[in-house]
């Protein structure tokens, strides 16, 4: 009985680990409709990082998440407490939009990592692979 329980527990741990594996940038770009409006966890490299303030005084952060010769945009209301840098390897968690209209502007393939109640959105810095 104990062996059966341990086997089931081990299988459950493997399934959880598999489900928690981050998507690649290429996977999201290949099927944007599949992920549109959904929470995603995506691994990639930071480029074009900018912490800005709008003319109205609203702080925001934007950067590109690169991978497999493709890129996604990442947006966050406010500035990051611990900003990432260009070339950092990260995992971002947020809500993906295949297309989002804000006023007269249209943004495509964007992950919004702004803080939301009940969500663990944000950026996790990963160690760089050893060369």
Buried (B, 14 or more C-beta within 10 A) or exposed (E): EEEEEEEEEEEEEEEEEEEEEBBBBBBBBEEBEEBBEEBBBBBBBBBEBEBEEEEEEEEBBBBBBBBEEBBBBBBBEEEBEEBBEEEBBBBBBBBBBBEBEEEEEEBEBBBBBBEEEEEEBBBBEBEEEEE
